[in-house]
């Protein structure tokens, strides 16, 4: 196999990775591989994706999240922006993890082609930074209403510096999600 067509960078949160595909361009534009099963596997990011999701947020300051699903439908996600720009956030919700309650916030852009690889055990959310922002993401487990959970997006204990804190547009469901300290259904890495 040729060299890996993407740059994979570790983040301060265990197993969360920033992936930037190599761009091959000429006067016509460019070509990129956004997903390559063999190349991802060689970098320890092997997954069997089962569903692709896409969202459009018309206005800047739209916040979606912080969402996760419990077993048996816990989801790993690969997030990318098709149009616009977002602040993408992953929060460690694995009790017993050395980074429990900590987060990573990364700007993803359509032009930069960045992707964030977020394994199961992390809550995910984002804030749109431009009008008409389209976000696409792969997941390795289907949606399950019974396993769906959320953490309050602006929980002060998380310390997330959301760019639209005062004027955020949030769904009714996300607005009443519990704070991390009050969440009862989280992942557990503690020894039995």
Buried (B, 14 or more C-beta within 10 A) or exposed (E): EEEBBBEBEEBEBBBBBBBBBBEEEEEEEEEEEBBBEEBBEEBEBEBEBEEEEEBEBEEBBBBBBBBBBBEEBBBBBBBBBEBBBBBBBBBBBBBEBEBBBBBBBBBBBBEEBBBBBBBBBBBBBBBBBBEEBBBBBBBBBEEBEEBBBBBBBBBEEBEBEBBBEEEBBBBEEBEEBBEBEEBEEBBEBEEE
